[in-house]
């Protein structure tokens, strides 16, 4: 697994960039009007419409936390720095955005207001979240383990 972690992180990084910039879904309204928003355009739209708090929350959970998670995973793999305990916790919540987009697609389809079709951005965003979760799985957190003789022993990434 250790040999594949750099490759998995590279895939996660590229997928994250594509996931936030490519369209997440396509909405067709009345067969004439079509929208294909990306995550970046959704955030920009929220900001310009005055939904500043909501756009900040989306930025935090969709862009800032995944970037921090990627950064700490890269440090753990390439520099030998131990993964912090909250890196694994962030990885567990990273699929929340993908779930929310899936719920939005489901709601649009079942309400009859629009026909929603998933686009490549959603799939790349999901691949990124899964790849980071896989790359940090089985890594020991940066908590010193106590040896049997009472001395502190550093834990190393697995």
C-alpha positions in Angstrom: 0.0 0.0 0.0 2.9 2.4 0.8 4.2 2.2 -2.8 0.8 3.2 -4.2 0.1 6.1 -1.9 1.9 8.8 -4.0 0.0 7.6 -7.1 -3.3 7.7 -5.2 -2.6 11.2 -3.9 -1.7 12.4 -7.4 -5.0 11.0 -8.7 -6.8 12.6 -5.8 -5.2 16.0 -6.5 -5.9 16.0 -10.2 -9.5 14.7 -9.6 -10.1 17.4 -7.0 -9.1 20.2 -9.5 -11.3 18.7 -12.2 -14.1 18.1 -9.7 -14.4 21.7 -8.6 -14.0 23.2 -12.1 -16.0 20.9 -14.3 -19.8 20.9 -14.3 -21.3 18.9 -11.4 -24.7 18.4 -12.9 -26.9 19.5 -15.8 -30.4 20.9 -15.2 -32.9 20.9 -18.0 -35.9 23.0 -17.5 -38.8 22.9 -19.9 -36.6 21.2 -22.5 -35.3 24.7 -23.6 -33.2 26.0 -20.7 -30.1 24.1 -19.6 -27.7 24.9 -16.8 -24.4 23.1 -16.1 -22.9 24.7 -12.9 -19.5 23.8 -11.5 -18.8 24.0 -7.8 -16.8 27.2 -8.4 -19.7 28.8 -10.3 -22.2 27.7 -7.6 -20.1 29.4 -5.0 -19.7 32.5 -7.1 -23.4 32.6 -7.7 -24.2 32.3 -4.0 -21.7 35.1 -3.2 -23.1 37.5 -5.9 -26.7 36.8 -4.8 -25.9 37.9 -1.3 -25.8 34.4 0.3 -22.4 35.1 1.8 -22.7 32.8 4.8 -23.8 29.9 2.7 -21.1 30.5 0.2 -18.5 30.6 3.0 -19.8 27.3 4.4 -19.7 25.7 1.0 -16.1 27.0 0.5 -15.1 25.6 3.9 -16.4 22.1 3.4 -15.9 21.7 -0.3 -12.6 23.5 -1.0 -10.7 24.4 2.2 -11.1 21.1 4.1 -10.3 18.9 1.1 -7.2 21.0 0.4 -6.0 20.8 4.0 -6.7 17.0 3.9 -4.6 16.7 0.7 -1.8 18.8 2.2 -1.5 16.7 5.3 -1.7 13.5 3.4 1.1 14.7 1.1 3.2 15.6 4.1 2.7 12.2 5.7 3.5 10.3 2.5 6.4 12.4 1.0 8.0 14.1 4.0 7.5 11.3 6.5 5.6 13.7 8.8 3.0 11.8 10.8 -0.6 12.2 9.7 -2.5 14.2 12.3 -5.5 12.5 13.9 -8.0 14.9 12.3 -6.8 14.0 8.8 -8.6 10.7 9.1 -11.6 12.5 10.6 -11.8 14.9 7.7 -11.5 12.0 5.3 -14.6 10.4 6.8 -16.7 13.6 6.2 -15.4 14.3 2.7 -18.1 12.4 0.9 -20.7 14.7 2.5 -20.5 17.1 -0.5 -21.0 14.3 -3.0 -24.0 13.1 -1.0 -25.5 16.6 -1.0 -25.2 16.9 -4.7 -26.8 13.5 -5.2 -29.7 14.6 -3.0 -30.1 17.8 -5.1 -30.2 15.7 -8.3 -32.7 13.3 -6.7 -34.9 16.3 -5.5 -34.8 17.9 -8.9 -35.8 14.7 -10.6 -38.6 13.8 -8.3 -40.1 17.4 -8.0 -40.7 17.6 -11.7 -39.2 21.1 -11.9 -36.1 20.0 -13.8 -34.4 17.0 -15.2 -31.0 16.6 -13.5 -28.1 14.6 -15.0 -24.8 14.0 -13.2 -21.8 15.4 -15.0 -18.0 14.6 -14.9 -17.3 17.1 -12.1 -19.4 15.1 -9.7 -17.6 11.9 -10.5 -14.1 13.5 -10.3 -15.0 15.1 -7.0 -16.2 11.7 -5.6 -13.0 10.0 -6.9 -10.9 12.7 -5.1 -12.7 12.1 -1.8 -12.4 8.4 -2.1 -8.7 8.5 -3.2 -7.7 10.6 -0.2 -9.7 8.4 2.2 -7.9 5.3 0.8 -4.5 7.0 0.9 -4.8 8.0 4.6 -6.3 4.7 5.7 -4.1 2.5 7.8 -1.8 5.4 8.6 -1.0 5.8 12.2 -1.9 9.2 13.7 0.8 11.4 15.2 0.2 10.4 18.7 3.2 9.1 20.7 2.8 5.6 21.8 4.0 4.6 25.2 6.5 1.8 25.2 6.4 -1.0 27.8 9.3 0.6 29.7 7.5 4.0 30.0 9.6 5.8 27.4 7.9 7.6 24.6 8.2 6.0 21.2 7.3 7.8 18.0 4.7 6.2 15.7 5.6 6.1 12.0 3.2 6.1 9.1 2.4 2.6 7.9 
